[in-house]
C-alpha cells in the first residue's frame, strides 16, 4: 500500500532467505522461491492470501531470485543442480537444465535483451548460456546449451551473485574468488577486477 500498511502475507513452507520475489505486472502475479525448494505464485492484487495460484517443487532449496520473461516463462535456479523453467500462468514445467557437475544454482539468472539467451551460473564457478526459447532459423531449442565456461582461476569458486547483461550481450558477474568478471556473448573473458 502507499502508506506502508500490510496488504497481505502468505505462510510459506520455509524461509525466504537469499531469493527475492519476482513480479509480473502484466498478470499481477508475484513469484517467490523458498528454502523448502518450492516456488510459490500468488495474486499480487489480492486483499488476502488464502491460497496460492500454483506451487512448483524443485529438488532442493531455492536461493536464486526468479526471472520472468516476456513470454511468461519463469526461470529459477535450485540447489538441486537444475535451472527450472515453468509457465507463469499455471506453474507447469516447460524444461530443466542440469549443471554439468550437478552443482547448485544460487546465482539469479539473467536474459539478453532479445530474450533468446538466458545466463545462469553454478556453485562450481561455471557460467552457462542457454537457449531461452525456440527461435526460427536456429538449430537450438529452448533449454539447449549454447556454451559454458569456468569463470576465474581453477579450482573455481562458487558464483552466488546476480548476473547482469548489457545491451551488447556482455555478461557481468561476481565470483567467490573476490573478482568481478566481464564475459562476451561468445563466452570469452573480456576483463576481471
MARBA-3410 file (N, C-alpha, C, O; in Angstrom, 1 decimal):
193
0.8,-1.2,0.0,0.0,0.0,0.0,0.9,1.2,0.0,2.1,1.2,0.3 ~ 0.3,2.4,-0.3,1.0,3.6,-0.4,1.5,4.1,1.0,2.4,4.9,1.1 ~ 0.7,3.7,2.0,1.0,4.2,3.3,1.9,3.3,4.1,2.2,3.5,5.3 ~ 2.3,2.2,3.5,3.2,1.2,4.2,2.5,0.2,5.0,3.2,-0.6,5.7 ~ 1.2,0.2,5.0,0.5,-0.8,5.8,0.4,-2.2,5.1,0.5,-2.2,3.9
0.3,-3.2,5.9,0.3,-4.6,5.4,-1.0,-4.8,4.5,-2.1,-4.6,5.0 ~ -0.8,-5.3,3.3,-1.9,-5.6,2.4,-2.3,-7.1,2.6,-3.4,-7.4,2.8 ~ -1.3,-8.0,2.5,-1.5,-9.4,2.8,-0.1,-10.0,3.1,0.9,-9.5,2.8 ~ -0.2,-11.2,3.7,1.0,-12.0,3.9,0.6,-13.5,3.7,-0.5,-13.8,3.9 ~ 1.5,-14.3,3.2,1.3,-15.7,2.9,2.2,-16.5,3.8,3.4,-16.2,3.9
1.7,-17.6,4.3,2.5,-18.6,5.0,3.2,-19.5,4.1,2.5,-20.2,3.3 ~ 4.5,-19.5,4.0,5.3,-20.4,3.2,5.8,-21.6,4.0,5.7,-21.6,5.2 ~ 6.2,-22.6,3.3,6.7,-23.8,4.0,8.0,-23.7,4.6,8.4,-24.6,5.4 ~ 8.8,-22.6,4.3,10.1,-22.4,4.8,10.5,-20.9,4.6,9.7,-20.1,4.2 ~ 11.7,-20.6,5.0,12.2,-19.2,4.9,12.4,-18.8,3.5,12.7,-19.7,2.6
12.3,-17.5,3.3,12.8,-17.0,2.0,14.1,-16.2,2.4,14.1,-15.1,2.9 ~ 15.2,-16.9,2.1,16.5,-16.4,2.5,17.1,-15.5,1.5,16.9,-14.2,1.6 ~ 17.8,-15.9,0.6,18.5,-15.1,-0.4,17.6,-14.7,-1.6,17.9,-13.8,-2.3 ~ 16.6,-15.5,-1.9,15.8,-15.3,-3.0,14.8,-14.1,-2.8,14.2,-14.0,-1.8 ~ 14.7,-13.2,-3.8,13.8,-12.1,-3.8,12.6,-12.5,-4.6,12.7,-13.2,-5.6
11.4,-11.9,-4.3,10.3,-12.1,-5.2,10.4,-11.5,-6.6,11.1,-10.5,-6.7 ~ 9.8,-12.1,-7.5,9.7,-11.5,-8.9,8.2,-11.2,-9.2,7.3,-12.0,-8.8 ~ 8.0,-10.1,-9.9,6.6,-9.7,-10.2,6.3,-9.6,-11.6,7.1,-8.9,-12.4 ~ 5.2,-10.1,-12.1,4.7,-9.9,-13.4,3.6,-8.9,-13.3,2.6,-9.1,-12.8 ~ 3.9,-7.7,-13.8,3.0,-6.6,-13.7,1.8,-6.9,-14.7,0.7,-6.6,-14.4
2.1,-7.5,-15.8,1.1,-7.8,-16.8,0.0,-8.7,-16.3,-1.2,-8.5,-16.5 ~ 0.4,-9.7,-15.5,-0.6,-10.7,-15.0,-0.9,-10.5,-13.5,-1.7,-11.2,-13.0 ~ -0.2,-9.6,-12.8,-0.4,-9.4,-11.4,-0.1,-10.6,-10.6,-0.8,-11.0,-9.6 ~ 1.0,-11.3,-10.9,1.5,-12.5,-10.2,2.8,-12.2,-9.6,3.7,-11.8,-10.3 ~ 3.0,-12.5,-8.3,4.3,-12.5,-7.6,4.8,-13.9,-7.4,4.0,-14.7,-6.9
6.0,-14.1,-7.8,6.6,-15.5,-7.7,7.7,-15.4,-6.6,8.6,-14.6,-6.7 ~ 7.7,-16.4,-5.7,8.6,-16.4,-4.6,9.3,-17.8,-4.5,8.6,-18.8,-4.5 ~ 10.6,-17.8,-4.3,11.3,-19.1,-4.1,11.6,-19.2,-2.6,12.0,-18.2,-2.0 ~ 11.5,-20.4,-2.1,11.8,-20.6,-0.7,12.8,-21.7,-0.4,13.2,-22.5,-1.3 ~ 13.2,-21.7,0.9,14.2,-22.7,1.3,13.8,-24.1,1.2,14.6,-25.1,1.2
12.5,-24.4,1.2,12.0,-25.8,1.1,12.0,-26.3,-0.4,11.5,-27.4,-0.6 ~ 12.5,-25.5,-1.3,12.6,-25.9,-2.7,11.3,-25.7,-3.5,11.1,-26.1,-4.6 ~ 10.3,-25.0,-2.9,9.1,-24.7,-3.5,9.0,-23.3,-4.1,9.5,-22.3,-3.5 ~ 8.6,-23.2,-5.3,8.3,-21.9,-6.0,6.8,-21.6,-5.8,6.0,-22.4,-6.2 ~ 6.5,-20.5,-5.2,5.1,-20.1,-5.0,4.7,-19.0,-5.9,5.5,-18.0,-6.1
3.5,-19.0,-6.4,2.9,-17.9,-7.2,1.6,-17.4,-6.5,0.7,-18.2,-6.2 ~ 1.6,-16.1,-6.2,0.4,-15.5,-5.5,-0.1,-14.4,-6.3,0.6,-13.8,-7.1 ~ -1.4,-14.1,-6.1,-2.1,-12.9,-6.8,-1.6,-11.7,-6.1,-1.9,-11.4,-4.9 ~ -0.9,-10.8,-6.8,-0.3,-9.6,-6.3,-1.4,-8.6,-5.9,-1.1,-7.7,-5.1 ~ -2.5,-8.6,-6.5,-3.6,-7.6,-6.3,-4.6,-8.1,-5.3,-5.6,-7.4,-5.1
-4.4,-9.2,-4.7,-5.4,-9.8,-3.8,-5.4,-8.9,-2.5,-4.4,-8.3,-2.2 ~ -6.5,-9.0,-1.7,-6.6,-8.3,-0.4,-6.2,-9.3,0.7,-6.0,-8.9,1.8 ~ -6.1,-10.6,0.3,-5.6,-11.6,1.3,-5.0,-12.7,0.5,-5.1,-12.8,-0.7 ~ -4.2,-13.5,1.3,-3.6,-14.6,0.6,-4.0,-15.9,1.3,-3.4,-16.5,2.2 ~ -5.2,-16.4,0.8,-5.7,-17.6,1.4,-5.2,-18.9,0.7,-5.1,-19.9,1.3
-4.7,-18.7,-0.5,-4.1,-19.8,-1.3,-3.2,-19.3,-2.4,-3.3,-18.1,-2.7 ~ -2.4,-20.2,-2.9,-1.5,-19.8,-4.0,-2.2,-20.1,-5.3,-3.0,-21.0,-5.4 ~ -1.8,-19.4,-6.4,-2.3,-19.7,-7.7,-1.7,-21.0,-8.1,-2.4,-21.8,-8.7 ~ -0.4,-21.2,-7.8,0.2,-22.5,-8.1,1.5,-22.6,-7.2,2.0,-21.6,-6.8 ~ 1.9,-23.8,-7.1,3.2,-24.1,-6.5,4.0,-25.1,-7.4,3.4,-25.9,-8.1
5.3,-25.0,-7.4,6.1,-25.9,-8.2,7.3,-26.4,-7.3,7.9,-25.5,-6.7 ~ 7.5,-27.7,-7.2,8.6,-28.2,-6.3,9.8,-28.5,-7.1,9.8,-29.3,-8.1 ~ 11.0,-27.8,-6.7,12.3,-28.2,-7.2,12.8,-29.3,-6.3,12.1,-29.7,-5.4 ~ 14.0,-29.8,-6.5,14.5,-30.9,-5.7,15.3,-30.4,-4.5,15.8,-31.3,-3.7 ~ 15.5,-29.1,-4.3,16.3,-28.6,-3.2,16.0,-27.1,-3.0,15.2,-26.5,-3.7
16.7,-26.5,-2.0,16.5,-25.1,-1.6,16.6,-24.2,-2.8,17.4,-24.4,-3.7 ~ 15.8,-23.1,-2.8,15.9,-22.1,-3.8,16.5,-20.8,-3.2,15.9,-20.3,-2.2 ~ 17.6,-20.4,-3.7,18.3,-19.2,-3.2,18.4,-18.1,-4.4,18.7,-17.0,-4.2 ~ 18.1,-18.6,-5.6,18.1,-17.8,-6.8,16.8,-17.0,-6.9,15.7,-17.5,-6.5 ~ 16.9,-15.7,-7.3,15.7,-14.9,-7.5,15.1,-15.3,-8.8,15.8,-15.3,-9.8
13.8,-15.6,-8.9,13.2,-16.0,-10.2,13.3,-14.9,-11.2,13.3,-13.7,-10.9 ~ 13.3,-15.3,-12.5,13.3,-14.3,-13.6,12.1,-14.6,-14.4,11.8,-15.8,-14.8 ~ 11.3,-13.6,-14.7,10.1,-13.7,-15.6,10.4,-13.0,-16.9,10.7,-11.8,-16.9 ~ 10.3,-13.8,-18.0,10.5,-13.1,-19.3,9.2,-12.7,-19.9,8.1,-12.8,-19.3 ~ 9.3,-12.1,-21.1,8.1,-11.5,-21.8,7.2,-12.6,-22.5,6.2,-12.2,-23.1
7.6,-13.9,-22.4,6.7,-14.9,-22.9,6.2,-15.8,-21.8,5.8,-16.9,-22.0 ~ 6.1,-15.2,-20.6,5.5,-15.9,-19.4,6.2,-17.1,-18.9,5.6,-18.1,-18.5 ~ 7.6,-17.1,-19.1,8.4,-18.2,-18.6,9.0,-17.7,-17.3,9.4,-16.5,-17.2 ~ 9.1,-18.6,-16.3,9.7,-18.3,-15.0,11.0,-19.2,-15.0,10.9,-20.4,-15.0 ~ 12.1,-18.5,-14.8,13.4,-19.2,-14.7,13.9,-19.1,-13.3,13.9,-18.0,-12.7
14.2,-20.3,-12.7,14.7,-20.2,-11.3,15.7,-21.4,-11.1,15.5,-22.5,-11.5 ~ 16.9,-21.0,-10.5,17.9,-22.0,-10.1,17.6,-22.6,-8.8,16.9,-22.0,-7.9 ~ 18.1,-23.8,-8.6,17.9,-24.5,-7.3,19.2,-25.2,-6.9,20.0,-25.5,-7.7 ~ 19.2,-25.5,-5.7,20.4,-26.3,-5.2,20.4,-27.7,-5.6,21.3,-28.5,-5.2 ~ 19.3,-28.1,-6.3,19.3,-29.5,-6.9,20.2,-29.6,-8.1,20.2,-30.7,-8.8
20.8,-28.5,-8.5,21.7,-28.6,-9.7,21.0,-28.3,-11.0,21.5,-28.6,-12.1 ~ 19.8,-27.8,-10.9,19.0,-27.6,-12.1,18.5,-26.1,-12.2,18.2,-25.5,-11.2 ~ 18.4,-25.6,-13.4,17.6,-24.4,-13.8,16.3,-25.0,-14.2,16.2,-25.8,-15.1 ~ 15.2,-24.5,-13.5,13.9,-24.9,-13.8,13.2,-23.8,-14.5,13.3,-22.6,-14.2 ~ 12.4,-24.1,-15.6,11.6,-23.1,-16.3,10.2,-23.6,-16.3,9.9,-24.7,-16.8
9.3,-22.8,-15.7,7.9,-23.1,-15.6,7.1,-22.0,-16.2,7.5,-20.9,-16.4 ~ 5.8,-22.4,-16.5,4.8,-21.5,-17.1,4.3,-20.5,-16.0,3.9,-21.0,-14.9 ~ 4.4,-19.2,-16.2,4.0,-18.3,-15.2,2.5,-18.4,-14.8,2.1,-18.2,-13.6 ~ 1.6,-18.8,-15.7,0.2,-18.8,-15.5,-0.3,-20.0,-14.8,-1.3,-19.9,-14.0 ~ 0.4,-21.2,-14.9,-0.1,-22.4,-14.3,0.9,-23.2,-13.5,0.6,-24.2,-12.9
2.2,-22.8,-13.6,3.3,-23.5,-12.9,3.7,-24.8,-13.5,4.5,-25.5,-12.9 ~ 3.2,-25.1,-14.7,3.6,-26.3,-15.4,5.1,-26.2,-15.8,5.5,-25.2,-16.3 ~ 5.8,-27.4,-15.7,7.2,-27.4,-16.1,7.3,-27.3,-17.6,6.6,-28.0,-18.4 ~ 8.2,-26.5,-18.1,8.5,-26.3,-19.5,9.8,-27.1,-19.9,9.8,-27.9,-20.8 ~ 10.8,-26.9,-19.1,12.1,-27.6,-19.3,13.0,-27.4,-18.1,12.8,-26.5,-17.3
14.0,-28.2,-18.0,15.1,-28.0,-17.0,16.4,-28.2,-17.7,16.5,-28.8,-18.7 ~ 17.4,-27.6,-17.0,18.8,-27.8,-17.5,19.6,-28.2,-16.2,19.5,-27.5,-15.2 ~ 20.4,-29.2,-16.3,21.2,-29.7,-15.2,22.7,-29.2,-15.4,23.3,-29.4,-16.4 ~ 23.3,-28.7,-14.3,24.7,-28.3,-14.3,25.5,-29.5,-14.6,25.2,-30.6,-14.3 ~ 26.6,-29.2,-15.3,27.5,-30.3,-15.8,28.1,-31.1,-14.6,28.5,-32.3,-14.8
28.2,-30.5,-13.5,28.8,-31.1,-12.3,27.7,-31.3,-11.2,28.0,-31.7,-10.1 ~ 26.5,-31.1,-11.5,25.3,-31.2,-10.6,25.5,-30.2,-9.4,24.8,-30.3,-8.4 ~ 26.3,-29.1,-9.6,26.4,-28.1,-8.6,25.1,-27.2,-8.6,24.5,-27.0,-9.6 ~ 24.8,-26.7,-7.4,23.6,-25.9,-7.3,23.7,-24.6,-8.0,24.8,-24.0,-8.2 ~ 22.5,-24.0,-8.4,22.4,-22.7,-9.0,21.9,-21.7,-7.9,20.7,-21.7,-7.7
22.8,-21.0,-7.3,22.3,-20.0,-6.3,22.2,-18.6,-7.0,21.4,-17.8,-6.6 ~ 23.0,-18.4,-8.0,23.0,-17.1,-8.7,21.7,-16.9,-9.4,21.1,-17.9,-10.0 ~ 21.2,-15.7,-9.4,20.0,-15.4,-10.1,20.2,-15.3,-11.6,21.2,-14.7,-12.0 ~ 19.4,-15.9,-12.5,19.6,-15.9,-13.9,19.3,-14.5,-14.5,18.7,-13.6,-13.9 ~ 19.9,-14.3,-15.7,19.6,-13.0,-16.4,19.4,-13.4,-17.9,19.8,-14.5,-18.4
18.7,-12.6,-18.6,18.3,-12.8,-20.0,18.8,-11.7,-20.9,18.8,-10.6,-20.5 ~ 19.2,-12.0,-22.1,19.6,-11.0,-23.0,18.4,-10.1,-23.5,17.3,-10.5,-23.3 ~ 18.7,-9.0,-24.1,17.7,-8.0,-24.5,16.7,-8.5,-25.5,15.6,-8.0,-25.6 ~ 17.1,-9.6,-26.3,16.2,-10.2,-27.3,15.4,-11.3,-26.7,14.5,-11.8,-27.3 ~ 15.7,-11.7,-25.5,15.0,-12.8,-24.9,15.4,-14.2,-25.4,14.7,-15.2,-25.3
16.5,-14.3,-26.1,16.9,-15.5,-26.8,17.9,-16.4,-25.9,17.9,-17.6,-26.0 ~ 18.7,-15.7,-25.1,19.7,-16.4,-24.3,19.5,-16.1,-22.8,19.3,-15.0,-22.4 ~ 19.5,-17.1,-22.0,19.4,-17.0,-20.6,20.8,-17.4,-20.0,21.3,-18.4,-20.4 ~ 21.3,-16.7,-19.0,22.6,-17.0,-18.4,22.4,-17.3,-17.0,21.6,-16.7,-16.2 ~ 23.1,-18.4,-16.5,23.0,-18.8,-15.2,24.3,-19.4,-14.8,25.1,-19.9,-15.6
24.7,-19.2,-13.5,26.0,-19.7,-13.0,25.8,-20.6,-11.8,24.9,-20.5,-11.0 ~ 26.7,-21.6,-11.7,26.6,-22.6,-10.6,27.6,-22.4,-9.5,28.5,-21.5,-9.6 ~ 27.5,-23.2,-8.5,28.4,-23.1,-7.3,29.7,-23.7,-7.6,30.6,-23.7,-6.7 ~ 30.0,-24.3,-8.7,31.3,-24.8,-9.1,32.0,-23.7,-10.0,33.1,-24.0,-10.5 ~ 31.4,-22.5,-10.2,32.1,-21.5,-10.9,31.9,-21.5,-12.4,32.7,-20.9,-13.1
30.9,-22.2,-12.9,30.6,-22.3,-14.3,29.5,-21.3,-14.7,28.5,-21.3,-14.0 ~ 29.7,-20.6,-15.8,28.6,-19.8,-16.4,28.1,-20.5,-17.6,28.9,-20.9,-18.4 ~ 26.8,-20.5,-17.7,26.1,-21.2,-18.8,25.3,-20.2,-19.7,24.7,-19.3,-19.1 ~ 25.4,-20.4,-21.0,24.5,-19.6,-21.9,23.5,-20.7,-22.5,24.0,-21.7,-23.0 ~ 22.2,-20.5,-22.3,21.2,-21.5,-22.7,20.3,-20.8,-23.7,20.0,-19.6,-23.5
19.7,-21.5,-24.6,18.6,-21.0,-25.4,17.4,-20.8,-24.5,16.9,-21.8,-23.9 ~ 16.9,-19.6,-24.5,15.8,-19.3,-23.6,14.5,-19.7,-24.2,13.5,-20.0,-23.5 ~ 14.4,-19.8,-25.5,13.2,-20.2,-26.2,13.6,-20.7,-27.6,14.7,-20.5,-28.1 ~ 12.6,-21.3,-28.2,12.8,-21.8,-29.6,12.9,-20.5,-30.5,12.2,-19.5,-30.2 ~ 13.8,-20.5,-31.5,13.9,-19.3,-32.3,14.0,-19.8,-33.8,14.9,-20.6,-34.1
13.1,-19.3,-34.6,13.1,-19.7,-36.1,14.5,-19.4,-36.7,15.1,-18.4,-36.4 ~ 14.9,-20.4,-37.5,16.2,-20.2,-38.1,17.4,-20.7,-37.4,18.5,-20.7,-37.9 ~ 17.2,-21.1,-36.1,18.3,-21.7,-35.3,18.1,-23.2,-35.1,16.9,-23.6,-35.0 ~ 19.1,-23.9,-35.0,19.0,-25.3,-34.7,18.8,-25.7,-33.3,18.4,-26.8,-32.9 ~ 18.9,-24.7,-32.4,18.7,-24.9,-31.0,17.3,-24.7,-30.6,16.5,-23.9,-31.2
16.9,-25.5,-29.5,15.5,-25.3,-29.0,15.7,-24.8,-27.5,16.8,-24.9,-27.0 ~ 14.6,-24.4,-26.9,14.7,-23.9,-25.5,15.3,-25.0,-24.6,14.9,-26.1,-24.7 ~ 16.3,-24.5,-23.8,16.9,-25.4,-22.9,18.3,-25.9,-23.4,19.0,-26.5,-22.6 ~ 18.5,-25.8,-24.7,19.8,-26.3,-25.2,21.0,-25.4,-24.7,20.8,-24.2,-24.6 ~ 22.1,-26.0,-24.4,23.3,-25.3,-24.0,23.9,-24.7,-25.3,24.2,-25.3,-26.3
24.2,-23.4,-25.2,25.0,-22.7,-26.2,26.5,-22.8,-25.9,27.3,-23.1,-26.8 ~ 26.8,-22.5,-24.7,28.2,-22.7,-24.2,28.2,-22.7,-22.7,27.3,-22.3,-22.1 ~ 29.4,-23.2,-22.1,29.6,-23.0,-20.7,31.1,-22.8,-20.5,31.9,-23.4,-21.2 ~ 31.4,-22.0,-19.6,32.8,-21.6,-19.3,33.0,-21.6,-17.8,32.1,-21.2,-17.0 ~ 34.3,-21.9,-17.3,34.6,-21.7,-15.9,35.1,-20.3,-15.8,35.9,-19.8,-16.5
34.5,-19.6,-14.8,34.9,-18.2,-14.5,35.9,-18.2,-13.4,35.7,-18.7,-12.3 ~ 37.0,-17.5,-13.7,38.0,-17.3,-12.7,39.1,-18.4,-12.7,39.1,-19.2,-13.6 ~ 39.9,-18.4,-11.6,41.0,-19.3,-11.5,40.5,-20.7,-11.2,39.4,-20.9,-10.6 ~ 41.3,-21.7,-11.5,41.0,-23.1,-11.1,41.7,-23.4,-9.8,42.9,-23.0,-9.8 ~ 41.2,-24.1,-8.8,39.8,-24.5,-8.8,38.9,-23.4,-8.7,39.2,-22.4,-8.0
37.8,-23.4,-9.4,36.8,-22.3,-9.5,36.1,-22.1,-8.1,36.0,-23.0,-7.3 ~ 35.8,-20.9,-7.9,35.0,-20.5,-6.8,33.5,-20.4,-7.2,33.2,-20.1,-8.3 ~ 32.7,-20.7,-6.2,31.2,-20.7,-6.5,30.8,-19.3,-6.9,31.3,-18.3,-6.4 ~ 29.7,-19.2,-7.7,29.1,-18.0,-8.1,27.7,-17.9,-7.5,26.8,-18.7,-7.8 ~ 27.6,-16.9,-6.6,26.3,-16.6,-6.0,25.7,-15.3,-6.4,24.5,-15.1,-6.1
26.5,-14.5,-7.0,26.0,-13.1,-7.3,25.0,-13.1,-8.5,25.0,-14.1,-9.3 ~ 24.2,-12.1,-8.5,23.3,-12.0,-9.7,24.1,-11.6,-10.9,25.2,-11.1,-10.8 ~ 23.5,-12.0,-12.1,24.2,-11.8,-13.3,23.5,-10.6,-14.0,22.3,-10.4,-14.0 ~ 24.3,-9.7,-14.7,23.8,-8.6,-15.5,24.3,-8.8,-16.9,25.4,-9.3,-17.2 ~ 23.4,-8.4,-17.8,23.7,-8.4,-19.3,23.5,-7.1,-19.9,22.4,-6.5,-19.7
24.5,-6.6,-20.6,24.3,-5.2,-21.2,23.7,-5.3,-22.6,23.4,-6.4,-23.1 ~ 23.5,-4.2,-23.2,22.8,-4.1,-24.5,23.6,-4.8,-25.6,23.0,-5.3,-26.6 ~ 24.9,-4.9,-25.5,25.7,-5.6,-26.5,25.8,-7.2,-26.2,26.3,-7.9,-27.0 ~ 25.2,-7.6,-25.1,25.2,-9.0,-24.8,26.3,-9.5,-23.9,26.5,-10.7,-23.7 ~ 27.1,-8.6,-23.4,28.2,-8.9,-22.5,27.6,-9.2,-21.1,26.6,-8.6,-20.7
28.2,-10.2,-20.4,27.7,-10.7,-19.2,28.7,-10.2,-18.0,29.9,-10.3,-18.2 ~ 28.1,-9.8,-16.9,28.9,-9.3,-15.8,28.5,-10.1,-14.5,27.3,-10.3,-14.3 ~ 29.5,-10.6,-13.8,29.1,-11.4,-12.6,30.3,-11.4,-11.6,31.4,-11.3,-12.0 ~ 29.9,-11.5,-10.3,30.9,-11.6,-9.3,31.2,-13.0,-9.0,30.3,-13.9,-9.2 ~ 32.4,-13.4,-8.4,32.7,-14.7,-8.1,33.1,-14.8,-6.7,33.5,-13.8,-6.0
33.1,-16.0,-6.1,33.5,-16.3,-4.8,35.0,-16.1,-4.6,35.5,-16.1,-3.5 ~ 35.8,-15.9,-5.7,37.2,-15.6,-5.6,37.5,-14.2,-5.4,38.7,-13.8,-5.3 ~ 36.5,-13.3,-5.2,36.6,-11.9,-4.9,36.7,-11.0,-6.1,37.0,-9.8,-5.9 ~ 36.5,-11.5,-7.3,36.7,-10.7,-8.5,35.3,-10.6,-9.2,34.4,-11.3,-9.0 ~ 35.3,-9.5,-10.0,34.1,-9.3,-10.9,34.6,-9.6,-12.3,35.7,-9.2,-12.7
33.8,-10.3,-13.1,34.2,-10.7,-14.5,33.3,-10.1,-15.5,32.1,-10.0,-15.3 ~ 33.8,-9.8,-16.7,33.0,-9.4,-17.9,33.3,-10.5,-18.9,34.5,-10.8,-19.2 ~ 32.2,-11.1,-19.4,32.3,-12.2,-20.3,31.6,-11.8,-21.6,30.5,-11.3,-21.5 ~ 32.1,-12.1,-22.8,31.5,-11.7,-24.0,30.3,-12.7,-24.3,30.2,-13.7,-23.6 ~ 29.4,-12.3,-25.2,28.3,-13.1,-25.5,28.7,-14.4,-26.2,27.9,-15.4,-26.3
30.0,-14.5,-26.6,30.5,-15.8,-27.1,31.2,-16.6,-26.0,31.6,-17.8,-26.3 ~ 31.2,-16.1,-24.8,31.8,-16.9,-23.7,33.3,-16.7,-23.4,33.9,-17.4,-22.6 ~ 33.8,-15.6,-24.0,35.2,-15.3,-23.7,35.3,-14.2,-22.6,34.5,-13.3,-22.6 ~ 36.4,-14.4,-21.8,36.6,-13.4,-20.7,37.1,-12.1,-21.3,38.1,-12.1,-22.1 ~ 36.4,-11.0,-21.0,36.8,-9.6,-21.5,37.8,-9.0,-20.6,38.8,-8.4,-21.0
37.5,-9.0,-19.3,38.3,-8.5,-18.2,37.8,-9.0,-16.9,36.7,-9.5,-16.7 ~ 38.6,-8.7,-15.9,38.3,-9.0,-14.5,39.0,-8.0,-13.6,40.0,-7.5,-13.9 ~ 38.4,-7.7,-12.5,38.9,-6.8,-11.4,38.7,-7.4,-10.1,39.1,-6.8,-9.1
END
